[in-house]
Amino acid sequence: MQRVLKLSYIGSLSALGVATCCVLPITMMLLGLGGSWLAIFGKIAAASYYVLAISTALVAVSWLVSYQHGSQKQLKWWLLGTTVMTGLAWVVVFYEARINDLLIMQM
């Protein structure tokens, strides 16, 4: 059970990381941390939907396993945390252009 919970958190954190791959470079440039190393984020962006889909599947499996074992009451805050993180990652991906425009306006 704990293994599934850990996998769902790893999946959620990686989904957030992948989702911010295009917003993060602009934010770093605003902070003066730009550089040629930012080109690496383009390669990460290509895999973002796959990572998000896997993360969503891991969270769903975690909910299912906790439901089957009757441990939803004990793990509901952990599961809610992974669900919120994965949902936030999807929101960032869908509104990426708007977020980038907002950040560019701050330059």
DSSP file (Angstrom, degrees, kcal/mol; ACC not computed):
  #  RESIDUE AA STRUCTURE BP1 BP2  ACC     N-H-->O    O-->H-N    N-H-->O    O-->H-N    TCO  KAPPA ALPHA  PHI   PSI    X-CA   Y-CA   Z-CA
    1    1 A M     >        0   0    0      0, 0.0     4,-2.0     0, 0.0     5,-0.1   0.000 360.0 360.0 360.0 -45.2    0.0    0.0    0.0
    2    2 A Q  H  >  +     0   0    0      1,-0.2     4,-2.5     2,-0.2     5,-0.2   0.838 360.0  57.3 -64.7 -31.9    2.8    2.4    0.9
    3    3 A R  H  > S+     0   0    0      2,-0.2     4,-2.4     1,-0.2    -1,-0.2   0.907 106.7  47.6 -65.2 -42.1    4.5    1.6   -2.3
    4    4 A V  H  > S+     0   0    0      2,-0.2     4,-2.1     1,-0.2    -2,-0.2   0.898 111.9  50.8 -65.9 -39.7    1.5    2.7   -4.4
    5    5 A L  H  X S+     0   0    0     -4,-2.0     4,-1.9     2,-0.2    -2,-0.2   0.909 110.7  48.5 -64.3 -42.4    1.2    5.9   -2.3
    6    6 A K  H  X S+     0   0    0     -4,-2.5     4,-2.6     1,-0.2    -2,-0.2   0.906 110.8  51.4 -63.6 -41.4    4.9    6.7   -2.9
    7    7 A L  H  X S+     0   0    0     -4,-2.4     4,-2.6     1,-0.2    -1,-0.2   0.882 107.9  52.1 -63.3 -37.8    4.5    6.0   -6.6
    8    8 A S  H  X S+     0   0    0     -4,-2.1     4,-2.3     2,-0.2    -1,-0.2   0.892 111.0  47.4 -68.0 -36.6    1.5    8.4   -6.8
    9    9 A Y  H  X S+     0   0    0     -4,-1.9     4,-2.7     2,-0.2     5,-0.2   0.906 112.3  48.9 -69.2 -40.4    3.5   11.1   -5.1
   10   10 A I  H  X S+     0   0    0     -4,-2.6     4,-2.3     1,-0.2    -2,-0.2   0.917 112.9  48.7 -62.9 -42.1    6.5   10.6   -7.4
   11   11 A G  H  X S+     0   0    0     -4,-2.6     4,-2.1    -5,-0.2    -2,-0.2   0.903 112.1  48.5 -63.3 -41.7    4.1   10.7  -10.3
   12   12 A S  H  X S+     0   0    0     -4,-2.3     4,-2.2     2,-0.2    -2,-0.2   0.913 112.3  47.6 -66.8 -42.9    2.4   13.9   -9.1
   13   13 A L  H  X S+     0   0    0     -4,-2.7     4,-2.2     1,-0.2    -2,-0.2   0.899 112.9  48.5 -65.4 -40.0    5.7   15.7   -8.5
   14   14 A S  H  X S+     0   0    0     -4,-2.3     4,-2.6    -5,-0.2    -1,-0.2   0.874 109.4  53.6 -68.1 -34.5    7.1   14.7  -11.9
   15   15 A A  H  X S+     0   0    0     -4,-2.1     4,-2.4     2,-0.2    -2,-0.2   0.913 109.5  47.8 -64.3 -41.7    3.8   15.9  -13.5
   16   16 A L  H  X S+     0   0    0     -4,-2.2     4,-1.7     2,-0.2    -2,-0.2   0.907 112.0  50.6 -64.2 -40.4    4.2   19.2  -11.8
   17   17 A G  H  < S+     0   0    0     -4,-2.2    -2,-0.2     1,-0.2    -1,-0.2   0.917 113.6  43.6 -63.2 -43.4    7.8   19.4  -12.9
   18   18 A V  H >< S+     0   0    0     -4,-2.6     3,-1.4     1,-0.2     4,-0.2   0.873 110.5  56.1 -69.7 -36.6    6.9   18.6  -16.5
   19   19 A A  H >< S+     0   0    0     -4,-2.4     3,-0.5     1,-0.3     4,-0.3   0.835 107.8  48.1 -66.2 -31.8    4.0   21.0  -16.5
   20   20 A T  T 3X S+     0   0    0     -4,-1.7     4,-2.9     1,-0.2    -1,-0.3   0.295  78.9 107.6 -91.1  11.8    6.1   23.9  -15.5
   21   21 A C  T <4 S+     0   0    0     -3,-1.4    -1,-0.2     1,-0.2    -2,-0.1   0.767  88.7  32.5 -64.7 -24.8    8.8   23.2  -18.1
   22   22 A C  T <> S+     0   0    0     -3,-0.5     4,-0.6    -4,-0.2    -1,-0.2   0.672 121.0  48.1-103.9 -21.1    7.7   26.2  -20.2
   23   23 A V  H  > S+     0   0    0     -4,-0.3     4,-1.9     2,-0.1    -2,-0.2   0.843 104.1  61.8 -83.5 -36.8    6.6   28.5  -17.5
   24   24 A L  H  X S+     0   0    0     -4,-2.9     4,-2.6     1,-0.2     5,-0.2   0.878  98.1  54.1 -60.3 -43.8    9.7   28.0  -15.4
   25   25 A P  H  > S+     0   0    0      0, 0.0     4,-2.2     0, 0.0    -1,-0.2   0.902 109.7  47.6 -60.9 -39.4   12.3   29.3  -17.9
   26   26 A I  H  X S+     0   0    0     -4,-0.6     4,-2.1     2,-0.2    -2,-0.2   0.907 111.7  50.6 -67.9 -39.5   10.4   32.6  -18.3
   27   27 A T  H  X S+     0   0    0     -4,-1.9     4,-1.4     1,-0.2    -1,-0.2   0.910 110.7  49.3 -62.4 -41.4   10.2   32.9  -14.5
   28   28 A M  H  <>S+     0   0    0     -4,-2.6     5,-3.3     1,-0.2     4,-0.3   0.868 108.4  52.9 -66.7 -36.0   13.9   32.3  -14.2
   29   29 A M  H ><5S+     0   0    0     -4,-2.2     3,-1.2     4,-0.2     5,-0.3   0.889 105.8  54.3 -66.2 -37.2   14.7   34.9  -16.8
   30   30 A L  H 3<5S+     0   0    0     -4,-2.1    -1,-0.2     1,-0.3    -2,-0.2   0.845 108.8  49.1 -62.0 -33.1   12.6   37.4  -14.9
   31   31 A L  T 3<5S-     0   0    0     -4,-1.4    -1,-0.3    -5,-0.1    -2,-0.2   0.455 122.7-108.0 -85.7  -0.7   14.8   36.6  -11.9
   32   32 A G  T < 5S+     0   0    0     -3,-1.2    -3,-0.2    -4,-0.3    -2,-0.1   0.692  87.3 118.6  84.4  19.4   17.9   37.1  -13.9
   33   33 A L      < +     0   0    0     -5,-3.3    -4,-0.2    -6,-0.1    -5,-0.1  -0.005  38.3 134.8-106.8  28.3   18.8   33.4  -14.0
   34   34 A G        +     0   0    0     -5,-0.3     2,-0.3    -6,-0.3     3,-0.1  -0.133  18.5 133.8 -72.4 171.7   18.6   32.9  -17.8
   35   35 A G    >   -     0   0    0      1,-0.1     3,-1.4     0, 0.0     4,-0.1  -0.921  67.5 -76.3 163.4 174.5   21.2   31.1  -19.9
   36   36 A S  G >  S+     0   0    0     -2,-0.3     3,-1.6     1,-0.3     4,-0.2   0.702 113.6  76.1 -70.9 -18.2   21.7   28.6  -22.7
   37   37 A W  G >  S+     0   0    0      1,-0.3     3,-1.5     2,-0.1    -1,-0.3   0.672  76.2  78.5 -66.5 -14.9   20.9   25.8  -20.3
   38   38 A L  G X  S+     0   0    0     -3,-1.4     3,-1.5     1,-0.3     4,-0.3   0.664  72.7  79.6 -68.3 -15.2   17.2   26.7  -20.6
   39   39 A A  G X> S+     0   0    0     -3,-1.6     3,-1.1     1,-0.3     4,-0.6   0.720  76.7  73.7 -64.6 -19.4   17.1   24.9  -24.0
   40   40 A I  H X> S+     0   0    0     -3,-1.5     4,-1.2     1,-0.2     3,-0.6   0.775  82.5  68.6 -64.9 -25.9   16.8   21.6  -22.1
   41   41 A F  H <> S+     0   0    0     -3,-1.5     4,-2.1     1,-0.2    -1,-0.2   0.765  87.8  65.8 -67.6 -24.1   13.2   22.4  -21.1
   42   42 A G  H <> S+     0   0    0     -3,-1.1     4,-0.9    -4,-0.3    -1,-0.2   0.879 101.0  49.0 -63.6 -37.3   12.2   22.0  -24.8
   43   43 A K  H << S+     0   0    0     -3,-0.6     4,-0.5    -4,-0.6     3,-0.3   0.857 110.3  50.9 -69.9 -35.1   13.0   18.3  -24.7
   44   44 A I  H >< S+     0   0    0     -4,-1.2     3,-1.3     1,-0.2     4,-0.3   0.878 102.2  61.2 -68.7 -36.9   11.1   17.9  -21.5
   45   45 A A  H >< S+     0   0    0     -4,-2.1     3,-1.1     1,-0.3     4,-0.4   0.799  93.9  64.3 -61.7 -29.0    8.0   19.6  -22.9
   46   46 A A  T 3< S+     0   0    0     -4,-0.9    -1,-0.3    -3,-0.3     3,-0.2   0.793 107.6  41.1 -65.7 -27.2    7.8   16.9  -25.6
   47   47 A A  T <> S+     0   0    0     -3,-1.3     4,-2.3    -4,-0.5    -1,-0.2   0.351  84.5 104.1-100.5   5.4    7.0   14.3  -23.0
   48   48 A S  H <> S+     0   0    0     -3,-1.1     4,-2.5    -4,-0.3     5,-0.2   0.888  79.4  47.8 -61.5 -43.2    4.7   16.3  -20.8
   49   49 A Y  H  > S+     0   0    0     -4,-0.4     4,-2.1     2,-0.2    -1,-0.2   0.864 112.3  50.5 -68.1 -33.6    1.4   14.7  -21.8
   50   50 A Y  H  > S+     0   0    0     -3,-0.2     4,-2.4     2,-0.2    -2,-0.2   0.932 112.5  46.0 -67.1 -45.2    2.8   11.2  -21.4
   51   51 A V  H  X S+     0   0    0     -4,-2.3     4,-2.6     1,-0.2    -2,-0.2   0.907 113.1  50.2 -64.4 -41.2    4.1   12.0  -17.9
   52   52 A L  H  X S+     0   0    0     -4,-2.5     4,-2.5    -5,-0.2    -1,-0.2   0.898 110.6  49.4 -64.4 -39.7    0.8   13.7  -17.0
   53   53 A A  H  X S+     0   0    0     -4,-2.1     4,-2.1     2,-0.2    -2,-0.2   0.915 112.5  47.2 -65.5 -42.6   -1.2   10.7  -18.2
   54   54 A I  H  X S+     0   0    0     -4,-2.4     4,-2.4     2,-0.2    -2,-0.2   0.910 112.4  50.5 -65.0 -41.5    1.0    8.2  -16.3
   55   55 A S  H  X S+     0   0    0     -4,-2.6     4,-2.3     2,-0.2    -2,-0.2   0.917 109.6  50.0 -62.3 -43.9    0.7   10.4  -13.2
   56   56 A T  H  X S+     0   0    0     -4,-2.5     4,-2.3     1,-0.2    -1,-0.2   0.898 110.9  50.1 -62.0 -40.4   -3.0   10.5  -13.5
   57   57 A A  H  X S+     0   0    0     -4,-2.1     4,-2.5     2,-0.2    -2,-0.2   0.903 109.5  51.1 -64.4 -41.2   -3.1    6.7  -13.8
   58   58 A L  H  X S+     0   0    0     -4,-2.4     4,-2.2     2,-0.2    -2,-0.2   0.899 110.6  48.4 -63.4 -41.0   -1.0    6.3  -10.7
   59   59 A V  H  X S+     0   0    0     -4,-2.3     4,-2.3     2,-0.2    -1,-0.2   0.916 111.6  49.8 -65.5 -42.4   -3.2    8.6   -8.7
   60   60 A A  H  X S+     0   0    0     -4,-2.3     4,-2.3     1,-0.2    -2,-0.2   0.908 110.9  49.3 -63.1 -41.3   -6.3    6.7   -9.8
   61   61 A V  H  X S+     0   0    0     -4,-2.5     4,-2.9     2,-0.2     5,-0.2   0.885 108.8  53.8 -64.9 -38.1   -4.7    3.3   -9.0
   62   62 A S  H  X S+     0   0    0     -4,-2.2     4,-2.3     2,-0.2    -2,-0.2   0.919 109.6  47.0 -62.7 -43.3   -3.8    4.7   -5.5
   63   63 A W  H  X S+     0   0    0     -4,-2.3     4,-2.0     2,-0.2    -2,-0.2   0.922 113.9  48.6 -62.2 -43.6   -7.4    5.7   -4.9
   64   64 A L  H  X S+     0   0    0     -4,-2.3     4,-2.4     2,-0.2    -2,-0.2   0.923 112.2  47.0 -63.7 -46.1   -8.6    2.3   -6.1
   65   65 A V  H  X S+     0   0    0     -4,-2.9     4,-2.1     1,-0.2     6,-0.2   0.911 112.7  49.2 -65.0 -42.1   -6.2    0.3   -4.0
   66   66 A S  H  X>S+     0   0    0     -4,-2.3     5,-2.1    -5,-0.2     6,-0.5   0.871 111.8  50.1 -66.4 -34.2   -6.9    2.4   -0.9
   67   67 A Y  H ><5S+     0   0    0     -4,-2.0     3,-0.6    -5,-0.2    -2,-0.2   0.911 110.6  49.1 -67.0 -42.5  -10.7    1.9   -1.5
   68   68 A Q  H 3<5S+     0   0    0     -4,-2.4    -2,-0.2     1,-0.2    -1,-0.2   0.856 114.3  45.0 -66.7 -34.8  -10.2   -1.9   -1.9
   69   69 A H  H 3<5S-     0   0    0     -4,-2.1    -1,-0.2    -5,-0.2    -2,-0.2   0.483 109.4-123.0 -87.7  -2.7   -8.2   -2.2    1.3
   70   70 A G  T <<5S+     0   0    0     -3,-0.6     3,-0.3    -4,-0.5    -3,-0.2   0.765  77.6 120.4  69.9  25.0  -10.6    0.1    3.3
   71   71 A S     >< +     0   0    0     -5,-2.1     4,-1.8    -6,-0.2    -4,-0.2   0.062  28.3 112.5-109.3  24.7   -7.8    2.5    4.2
   72   72 A Q  H  > S+     0   0    0     -6,-0.5     4,-1.1     1,-0.2    -1,-0.2   0.874  75.2  55.1 -64.4 -36.9   -9.3    5.6    2.6
   73   73 A K  H  4 S+     0   0    0     -3,-0.3     4,-0.2     1,-0.2    -1,-0.2   0.880 111.4  44.2 -64.7 -37.2   -9.9    7.3    5.9
   74   74 A Q  H  4 S+     0   0    0      1,-0.2     3,-0.2    -4,-0.1    -1,-0.2   0.849 125.0  32.2 -74.4 -34.3   -6.2    6.9    6.9
   75   75 A L  H  X S+     0   0    0     -4,-1.8     4,-3.0     1,-0.2     5,-0.3   0.334  83.3 107.6-106.6   6.0   -4.8    8.0    3.6
   76   76 A K  H  X S+     0   0    0     -4,-1.1     4,-2.3     1,-0.2    -1,-0.2   0.845  81.7  48.5 -61.1 -34.8   -7.4   10.5    2.4
   77   77 A W  H  > S+     0   0    0     -4,-0.2     4,-2.0    -3,-0.2    -1,-0.2   0.886 113.6  47.1 -72.5 -37.1   -5.1   13.6    3.0
   78   78 A W  H  > S+     0   0    0      2,-0.2     4,-2.1    -4,-0.2    -2,-0.2   0.933 115.5  45.4 -65.9 -45.0   -2.2   11.9    1.2
   79   79 A L  H  X S+     0   0    0     -4,-3.0     4,-2.2     1,-0.2    -2,-0.2   0.882 111.4  52.4 -67.0 -37.5   -4.4   10.9   -1.7
   80   80 A L  H  X S+     0   0    0     -4,-2.3     4,-2.5    -5,-0.3    -1,-0.2   0.892 107.7  53.5 -63.7 -38.9   -6.0   14.3   -1.8
   81   81 A G  H  X S+     0   0    0     -4,-2.0     4,-2.3     2,-0.2    -2,-0.2   0.914 110.1  45.8 -61.5 -44.3   -2.5   15.9   -2.0
   82   82 A T  H  X S+     0   0    0     -4,-2.1     4,-2.3     2,-0.2     5,-0.2   0.884 112.8  51.1 -67.4 -36.6   -1.5   13.8   -4.9
   83   83 A T  H  X S+     0   0    0     -4,-2.2     4,-2.5     2,-0.2    -2,-0.2   0.915 111.1  47.5 -66.0 -42.5   -4.8   14.5   -6.7
   84   84 A V  H  X S+     0   0    0     -4,-2.5     4,-2.7     2,-0.2    -2,-0.2   0.916 112.0  50.1 -65.2 -43.2   -4.4   18.2   -6.2
   85   85 A M  H  X S+     0   0    0     -4,-2.3     4,-2.0     2,-0.2    -2,-0.2   0.921 113.3  45.3 -62.3 -43.4   -0.8   18.2   -7.4
   86   86 A T  H  X S+     0   0    0     -4,-2.3     4,-2.0     2,-0.2    -1,-0.2   0.903 113.1  50.4 -67.5 -40.4   -1.7   16.3  -10.5
   87   87 A G  H  X S+     0   0    0     -4,-2.5     4,-2.2     1,-0.2    -2,-0.2   0.902 109.1  51.8 -62.2 -40.8   -4.7   18.5  -11.2
   88   88 A L  H  X S+     0   0    0     -4,-2.7     4,-2.5     1,-0.2    -1,-0.2   0.881 106.9  54.0 -62.5 -38.4   -2.6   21.6  -10.8
   89   89 A A  H  X S+     0   0    0     -4,-2.0     4,-2.2     1,-0.2    -1,-0.2   0.918 108.5  48.7 -62.4 -42.9   -0.2   20.1  -13.3
   90   90 A W  H  X S+     0   0    0     -4,-2.0     4,-2.4     2,-0.2    -2,-0.2   0.898 110.6  51.3 -63.6 -39.8   -3.0   19.7  -15.8
   91   91 A V  H  X S+     0   0    0     -4,-2.2     4,-2.1     1,-0.2    -2,-0.2   0.920 109.6  49.7 -63.0 -43.4   -4.2   23.3  -15.2
   92   92 A V  H  < S+     0   0    0     -4,-2.5    -1,-0.2     1,-0.2    -2,-0.2   0.909 111.6  49.0 -62.4 -41.6   -0.7   24.6  -15.8
   93   93 A V  H >< S+     0   0    0     -4,-2.2     3,-0.9     1,-0.2     4,-0.2   0.920 113.5  45.6 -64.6 -43.3   -0.4   22.7  -19.1
   94   94 A F  H 3< S+     0   0    0     -4,-2.4     3,-0.2     1,-0.2    -1,-0.2   0.823 121.9  36.7 -71.3 -30.3   -3.8   23.8  -20.4
   95   95 A Y  T 3X S+     0   0    0     -4,-2.1     4,-2.4    -5,-0.2    -1,-0.2   0.075  80.9 117.7-108.7  23.5   -3.2   27.5  -19.4
   96   96 A E  H <> S+     0   0    0     -3,-0.9     4,-2.7     1,-0.2     5,-0.2   0.885  73.8  51.1 -58.2 -43.9    0.5   27.6  -20.3
   97   97 A A  H  > S+     0   0    0     -4,-0.2     4,-2.4    -3,-0.2    -1,-0.2   0.911 111.7  47.2 -64.2 -42.4    0.2   30.2  -23.0
   98   98 A R  H  > S+     0   0    0      2,-0.2     4,-2.2     1,-0.2    -1,-0.2   0.898 112.4  49.4 -66.3 -40.0   -1.7   32.6  -20.8
   99   99 A I  H  X S+     0   0    0     -4,-2.4     4,-2.3     2,-0.2    -2,-0.2   0.926 111.6  49.1 -64.8 -43.8    0.7   32.1  -17.9
  100  100 A N  H  X S+     0   0    0     -4,-2.7     4,-2.7     2,-0.2    -2,-0.2   0.910 110.1  51.1 -62.0 -42.2    3.6   32.8  -20.2
  101  101 A D  H  X S+     0   0    0     -4,-2.4     4,-2.0     1,-0.2    -1,-0.2   0.909 109.7  50.6 -61.0 -41.4    1.9   35.9  -21.6
  102  102 A L  H  X S+     0   0    0     -4,-2.2     4,-0.6     1,-0.2    -1,-0.2   0.905 112.5  46.2 -62.1 -42.0    1.4   37.2  -18.1
  103  103 A L  H >< S+     0   0    0     -4,-2.3     3,-0.8     1,-0.2     4,-0.4   0.881 109.9  53.6 -69.5 -37.9    5.0   36.6  -17.2
  104  104 A I  H >< S+     0   0    0     -4,-2.7     3,-1.4     1,-0.3    -1,-0.2   0.866 102.4  58.6 -64.7 -35.3    6.3   38.2  -20.4
  105  105 A M  H 3< S+     0   0    0     -4,-2.0    -1,-0.3     1,-0.3    -2,-0.2   0.753  99.5  59.8 -64.8 -22.1    4.2   41.3  -19.6
  106  106 A Q  T <<        0   0    0     -3,-0.8    -1,-0.3    -4,-0.6    -2,-0.2   0.607 360.0 360.0 -81.2 -12.0    6.2   41.6  -16.4
  107  107 A M    <         0   0    0     -3,-1.4    -1,-0.2    -4,-0.4    -2,-0.1   0.481 360.0 360.0 -73.7 360.0    9.5   41.9  -18.2
